[in-house]
Structures are given as structure tokens and as C-alpha cells.
Amino acid sequence: MAELVEIGACSDGLTGPVVIPPTPPVIASVGVRASLADALSIAYTVSRADSVRAVYRSADGADSGATPWFAAKEDSIIVLGLRPATQYTVVLQAEHGGAVTTGARAVQSTAALPAALQQVQMTLLAGGAPSGGYTLANVDASDGHGYAIAFDSAGVIRWYHDVGATSTGETKQQANGDITIYAGETRGFDPFPGAYLEITPSGDVVRSIAATGSPYTDQHELVTTYDAHGIRIADYLFGYDIRTVDRSAVGGTSADVVAGHQVLRLSSSGAVDTLVNGWTAWSASDYVDPFSSGDIDHPNSIDIDRDGGVVVSYRNLDAIVKIDSATHAIVWQLGGARNQFRFVGDPESGFGGQHDARILPNGHLLLFDNGTNHSPQASRAVEYAIDPVAKTATMVWQYVPQPPVFNTFTGSAQRLANGNTVVSWTLTGVIDEVSPDGTLLSRTQVTTAPGTPASIYRATRIRSLYRYSVP
């Protein structure tokens, strides 16, 4: 609460409390973050202040902004989302009881990007710039390192993290504002180690998350849930093991080496809950789209339904399955050999090889349909209204680019709060933003070098680098 001082009667007859403003914050030092080169770390001192923020402007005037307000109990503040190799003037402001005081200025330049990232670009191919925020994706760069990268709407790298000399997988901003990225060489069925790294907005790795209870950790999805106070409840992810099995019924041999997946819920206390074991849930007849190299089910996304049910996409079953989170029973299956639904209003009568199945706030299901079973083969984003009682899946929206594109595997579709949809054709690094009526508003492409498209896993829009906000 602001400090109040009573003032006696004055010649103008006014009386009442006034707020004593905070003292101007003093900048002790400004430097480049060792763990996040395109950010500045500012140490400061201040008294009689509730909160502090930094206001910044580049020397050329092309970039300016302010951080959120942070509690003044801290003695440093991080300025994120700056352009690399750019000189900035930074001013600290302090707030106390609604009164704001501005402190002294400091000048500091951000570091240049690593050589490999100086080749990475997100360029505009058609339409206007993306509608706002940042585009987050994993990029395996020319130096052999994997990176999590956030591009601004002009395609400039504003945040990145080098995970080392390895390939990368699913990358997202979790609900606590941290970024997670899979680091490892697996494709979801290889006998290679790997794990997710949890990275704070300021660039520090705070956790490594692996599939406890399974020999290997799958790279397709990590969803972390939190309670109303931001305390972590559980991690949802896929584990898998590898066995020699008889697949002669589906065109294989009697001794194929095959991976089968577990859907895992790992509590914050370390308890392991196996929601689905692919070895016991599916049979050879469920295996719809055989891979030449290996796994019977190939799950690739996890989402939490409005009632707490767990919705999983299985690429190699051409199926999306909802699981009761308490009993582990399969509530329903859409698509595949055990399909329970009738597709209504869908010219393709369903999907094939799909990725990124998401429950929307209205209960509809949005997914990236790779279209492996369509004739001719073509990919799309498609939305269904699911009626679990009548067992109907009614298509209410789709986006098919012109000319059509066949994205054999990977791909993503994300509904934004403004009603637009971000669709990524990941094998070529192309990212579309389309309006509710399917009009292409923006098309960008991520490249690792001029003329070299990046092969990314997903591309998602995030609103802030500091904290999670519905995109």
C-alpha cells in the first residue's frame, strides 16, 4: 500500500492524503544474459516501490517497448524480445501506490546471433505479416545444433535457446510461461535416448522431463498441467519400448522390430500412471498406415478435454481416442479400424495420418489432416463438431491451400483467440494464417539458409515471452 501523509490546511483550503512517489530506481549494471544472448539483464536498487519495469528503445528508433511490471522485491529485471546486435537505451521506472517515477538511462548493445542462426530466417511469401505475437518453432540449424526459436511478426529472431548438438522435437510454451523442447534423435520408435528440457523465459534450464517407467521418451508431445496457484500437477507424455513381434498379418515378417507406446501421466511427486499401453490396446488389424521402420501406433499429440478427459492422436491407427483420466477407459474412438462415429458433411469422409488434434473452447475438434488416405493425397486443417451421444463428427470448417499441398507427416493447426487459424506445412517450413472463412492472410517460410527450407515439427503462435497468455 502507498505511504500516505496527512497535510494540514493550506492557503487554498485543500486537505487530504497525498501519495509519496517511489524513489527513482538506480541502475547498478546492464549486461547481456549468458544463457540468453538476445536479452539484457539489469541489476538495480530502489526504495519505496511496489513494482519496477524497463522501457527500451533501439538507437535507430525502429524497436521500442516495455517489459511487464515486476515486483520490486527482486534486484534485477530481464528485458526479453530484443533484436540481436542492436544498441538500446533502457530506462527503469518504479511504481508505488499508482505513482510512477522514472530513473536514469543506460545504453547497452545485445549480442549477435550465433553464426548458424544468422542464416535462419522467417520470410513473408504472401499476404501481410502474421497477426501478432511470436511464432515458436524448433529448428535444426546448419551447425548441427537444435534450437527453440521465437520469431516476431517481421521474421526477426527475438528469443532462442541452443539445446546442443542434437535433433529436436515438439516445442511449446507451457501454461506457466516456460518453453519446453524435446532434445534427442528419435523419430518416436528408435532406440535412442532423449528428454524434454524446460527453459524459463530468461533462458535457464530448470528441468529435464523423461518418460519414467518406459525405456524411451517420445518426442511428439509434452503437456504440463497446473493448479489455480500455478503449482505443477502432472506431465503428460509418451514413452515407448521396443519388441520383436509377428507382423506378417499386415505385410511384415514374423520377427519385426517394433515400438509400442505408453501414454503416461507423471505426477509432481514422481508417481507414474500409465493411461494407455499400446501393446494391450491395439492389434495388428488396427494398424492402418504401415511405416517401413517402425511402430504400431505412433501417437503424436495429447490434449486435455473440458471434462478432464485425455485426447490422443494416433497416426498409424488413423485414429483419435479420448481416454477417461480416472478409469483409463477409452471413452470414444474417432477414425481407424475401431471408429465409432459417422462423418457428416466431410467431402473426404474422415482423415488419415493426422497430427495435432486439439479440443477448442467450444468443444469442437481441430486437427491437421495429413490426408494419407485421400485420393489424391492432400493435407488440410479440419474442424469437427463431435457429438459423443449420437456418435457423429460433423465437419464445420476446413482449410485446403491452393494449390493443394501433401505434407506426408508432421504438421500443425492452431486456432487463435481472434478466430484465425495458424496452419504449418512443416516439411517445407511454410506457415499459413487464415481467416475464419478460409482466406489466406499471411504465408511465411522458415529457412535454415537461403533456399533451404527448415523441416520443423510444429509452429505455434505465442503472445508473450514473459508469461503465458491465450494466443
N, C-alpha and C positions, 0 to 999 in steps of 0.2 A: 504494500500500500504506500502511496506517496506520502511524504512528510508534509504535514500541514502546519502552518504558522498563523496564529491569530494576529490581526492588525487592528490597532485601535482606530478611533475616529480620526479622519483626516479632514483637511480643509474642504474637500469635495463631498464630504459626508458619506463616503463609501466605507463599509466594513465587511469583514468576512475572511474566510481562509484563502490562502494562495498556495500554489504548489511550488516548492523549491525545485528547480530543474536539476537534472543529473549533471555531474561534473563532466566536462569534455573527456572522452576516452583518449588515452595516450598510447600510441603505437610503440611497443618495445622493439619489435623486429618484424620483418617481412621476408619470407623466403619461399622457395619452390618445394613442394612436398616431395620427399624421396620416393614415396610409394605412388605418387600421382603427379606426374610432371606438368600436366596442363592445369594445375590448381595452385593457388597461393595459400600459405599458412601465415596467419597474422597473430602474433602474440601482443597482448595489450594489458593495460591496467586501467581500472575505472572504479570510482566510488559512487554511492548513492544512485545506482542504476538497476532497473529490473531486467532489461534486455539490451542486446547490442546487435548491430548488423553492419555489414560493409557495403558501401556504394562504390562502384567502379566504372571507369571509362577508359577505353583504349586511346593511345596517343593520336591515332588518326580519326577518332570520333566515330568510327564505324560500329563499335560494340560498347554497350553500356548496360548497366542493370544494378540490381541489389540482391544480396542474399536474404533469406528469411531472417526474422528476428530470432535470436538465440538467447537463452538465459545468461545473464551477466555473471553467474557464479563460475562459469568457465573462464579460463585465462587465455584462450586462443580461439580463433574462428577460421574456418576453411572457406575459401572462395572457389566454387566449382564452376565448370562450364565455360572456362575462358578459352580464347583462341591460343594455339601454340605459337611460340616465338613472337610474342606481341608484348609491347610495353603498355602497362596500365598505371593509371593514377587511382589510388584507393583511399577512401575516406571512411573512418569509423563514425557511427552515430550511436548514441546511448539514449534510452527511453526510460523515464521514471514518472509514473502516475499520469501518463499521457503527454508529458512534456518531452521534447526531443532536443538534444544538444549534439552539435557536430564537432568532431575533434580535428586533429591535424591531418595533413595529407602525407602519403608515401608513394613512391614510384618504384615499380618492380616489373621486370620482364619475365614472362613464362618461358619454359624450356621448349626447345624444338622437339618435334616428334622423332621417335626412332626412325632410322633410315627406311626400314621396310614399310612403316606406316605412312611415310611421306609419299609412297606410291599408291596407298589405298584412298579411294575416292567414292563418294556417292554423288553421281551426276544426274541432272534432270534430263530426261529423254522426251517427255511430252507433258502438256498441261502446265499447271502452276506448281509452286512449291508445296510440299506437304503442309497439312492444315495447322501444325503447331507441335510443340514439344520436341522430343528427340526420338530418333529411330535407333533401337537397340538390336544388335546382331552379333553373332560370333563370326570372326574372320580368321582363317588360317593364312598367314601372310607369307611373303616370299622368303623370309628369313627362317622358315621352318617353325616359327612360334605361333601359338594360338593366342587370340586376343578377344576380349569383350570390348565392344566399341559402341559409343553413342554418338550419332551424327545429328547436327542441328538441321533445321529445315532448308538451309542452304548447302548442305552436304559437308560441312566442316566438322572434323572430329573434335568433340568437346569433352569427351571422357573416354578413357581406355584403361585396360588392365592387361598386362602381359602375364599369361599363365605358364610360359616356358616353352621348351621345345617339345610340343605335343600337339595333337589334333584336339579340336574342341567340339562340344555338342550343345545341347539346349542351354540357352542363356535368357534369363528373365530378371525383372525387378520383382522381388517378393513383397508381400504386404507390409513388411517392416521397413521398406526402403532400401534394403541391401540388394546387391546384384549377385546372382548365383550363375555359375558356368561349369559345365562338365569339362574336365581335363582328362583325356585318355584317348587311346587309339581304337577302341571298339566300335563296331557298327551295330552293336546290340546282340551279337551272337559269337563274338570272337573271344578266345581265352586270354584276354589282356586285362590288366588291372586299370582302374580309373576311379575317379571320385568327383563330386561336386565341390567347388570352392565357394564359400560365402564371403563376399567382399563388401565392406562398408562403403558408403558414398565417398569417404575420404581416402579410399584405396587400400585399406588394411584387410588382410585375410583373417577372419575370425573363426572360421570353422571349416572342416572338411567333412563331407557327408557321404558315406558309403552304404551299400546295401547290406546292413548287418543281418546275418542269418543266411545269406546267399553268397556263393563264391565270387560272383562278379556283379558289378554295378552297371546298369544300362544307362545310356547317355541321352535318352529321349525326353525325360520329364522329371522335374522335382517341384513339388508343391508343398509349401510350408504353411501351416495354419497357426493362428494366434488367437488369444482370448481378447476380451474387450479392453484389457490393460496393456496389450502388446506383448504379452508373455507367450513364448512359443509353446504350442500344444503338441504338434506332431509334424513329421516329414513323411510325405507320400512319394514313393519312387518305385522303380522296377529293379529287381535283382534277377539273376538267371544262373542256371547250371547247365552243364553240357554232358550229354549221354550218347551212347551208341544205341540206335533204335532201328527197327524194321520199318522202312517207308516204301516198301515195294507196292503197297496199295495205291500210292499216289505218284508212281513213276520213279521212285528212288530205288535203293538197294536194301538188302536185308541187314546192312551194317552201316547206315548213315550216321555221321556225327552231327547231332542236332542240339540246339539250345532250346530250353523251355523256361518261361518267365514266371516270376512271382510278383504279385502286387503287394507291396509292403507298406505298413504304417509303423513308423518308428516314433515312439513317444519321447518326450523330452527327458524322461528318466532312463531311456535306453531300452525299454521293453519293445519287443518285436511282435507285430501282429500281421500274419500272412492272410490277406483278404482273398487272394486267388492264387492257386498254384496251377500253372498252365499244363503241367503233366497230368493232373487229375481232372481238369475242367474240359479239355478238348481231346478229340480223337482224330485219326487220320482223315475221316470224312469231313472234318471242319476245315481242313487245310485247303483254302480256296485258290490262293495265288502263289504257287511254289517259288521259293527262292533257290537259285542254284547253289547258294552257300549257306545255309542255314539255320533257321529257327521255325518252329511250328506255328508260333502265334504272332510274334513281332509287335508287341504293344508300343504305342508311340505318343499317347497323351493321357493325362489324368485331369479331371475337373471335379469339383465338388458341387453337387446339385443343391437346390434351395432347401431341400429337406435333409441334407447331410449325406445323401447317397453319393457314391463314388462312380463317376462315369469314365470308362476306359475305352480308348480306340485301339483295336487290334487290326493292324494292316493285313497280315497274312490270313486272317479269317474274313476279311471284308466286313467286319462287324464292329458295332459299338455296343457296349454292355454296361448296364447300370447294376451296381452292387450295393446291397444293404450293408452299411458300415458297421452295424451292430451284429447282425447274424451271419454276414458274409454270403448270404443267399443272392443268387442272380435274380434281380427284380424283373429285368427285361433285356432282350437282345434285339437290336435293330441291324438287319443285314446278315449275310453269311448263311451257313448251312442250317442254323437253328433260328433263322429270322422269325419273329413273331408278329411283324407289322405288315400292313398293306400300304404301299406308297401311293399317294394321291397327288395328282397334278404335276408329277415329275416326268418330263419327257424322257429321262434316262432310266426311270423305274428303279432308282437307287444309286449307290456309289460303289467305288472299288479302289482298293489300295489307299484308303483315306488317311488323313493326318489331322491333328489339331482340332479335335471335337470339343466344343465349348458350349456350356449352358448359358444362355443370355438372361438378363434380368427378368424378361417376360416368360422365361421357361422354355423358349424355343432352343433348338439345337443348331449351332453354326459349325461348319466344318470345311476343311479343304479336301475336295474330292479329286484325287489324282486321276480318276477315270480309267483305271487299268482294264475295266470290263466294258467300257463304252465302245461303240463302233460308229465312226472312227474314234480312236483313243484321243481324248482331250480332257484337260483338267478345268476345274471351276471352283468357285466358292458357292456353297449352297446352304440354305436355311430351311429347317423343317419345324412345323408345329407338331409336337408329339402329344398324342392322346393315349396314355397308357392303359385306359379302360377299353376304349374302342379299338385299340391297337392299330391306329393309323398314324402315318407320318406324312403330313401334308406340306408339300413344298410351297413356301411363301415368298422366296426370293432366291435368285441365283445371279452370279456374275460369270460370264464367259467372255474372255477378251476376244477382240477381233484384230488380226486373225487368231484362231484358236491356238492354244499352247498345250503341249503334253509334257507335264512335269512328272517324270517317271516315279520319283519318290521324294520325300520331304515336302515342304510347303506349309503355308500357314494362312489363317484367316482370322482377323481380329475386328470386332465391332467396337467403334469408338463412341464416346458419350454424345458426340454431335450427330450421330446417325450414320456417318460414313463407315466404310469397311476398308481395312488395310489387308491386301492380299499379296503374298510374296511367292514368286515363281523362283524358288530358291536355287535351282541348279544353274540359273543364269544370273543370279543376284538381282533380278528385277522385282521391284516393289510397286504395286499399284495402290492408289487410294481412290475409291469410287463412291459416288453419292448413293443415297437410298434407291434412286431409280436406275442405278447401274451405269451412270455416266462416269467416264474416266476423268478424274480431276487432276491427278498427278501420277506420273510414272518416273521412277528413279531407278538407277542401277548401281550396285556396289561392285567395284572392280579392285583387284589386288595390284594391278599395274595397268597402264594404258592398253586397252584391247584385251584384257584378261579378266573375264567375269569371275566374281567370287562365288564359290559354292557355299552358301550359308544354310543353317538348319531352319531357323525361323527369323522373321523380322517383326518386332513388336514396337508399338509406339508407347513411350512413357512421357508423363507430363513434367516431372521434376527430377533432378539429380539428387536432391537433398532428402526427399521423403516420398513415400508412395501416395499417389493421387489417381483416382479413376481416370484412365486415358480417354 
